[in-house]
Amino acid sequence: MRKESVNSFYKHIHINRQDEYLWFDDKRTTGVSVTLNKYNEIIGFCIITYTTSR
């Protein structure tokens, strides 16, 4: 049985007519950042990997 990962909305940032939205998975190891312009068109998309050093 495969466990589905849960993605949750993390943060909305508004800077100079641009909106950035961040989502992370339930373990906060990967995520995605999407940037929209004032017309709500996607102008940036970035996959985020987060690792911690021990």
GIKABEL-V773174 format. One record per backbone hydrogen bond with DSSP energy under -1.0 kcal/mol. NH is the residue of the N-H (numbers start at 1). CO is the residue of the C=O. If there is no record, write none. Layout:
# GIKABEL-V773174
nh:NH co:CO
nh:NH co:CO
This chain:
# GIKABEL-V773174
nh:8 co:24
nh:10 co:22
nh:11 co:22
nh:13 co:20
nh:15 co:18
nh:18 co:15
nh:19 co:36
nh:20 co:13
nh:21 co:34
nh:22 co:11
nh:23 co:32
nh:24 co:8
nh:25 co:30
nh:26 co:6
nh:28 co:25
nh:31 co:48
nh:32 co:23
nh:33 co:46
nh:34 co:21
nh:35 co:44
nh:36 co:19
nh:37 co:41
nh:40 co:37
nh:43 co:35
nh:44 co:35
nh:46 co:33
nh:48 co:31
nh:50 co:29
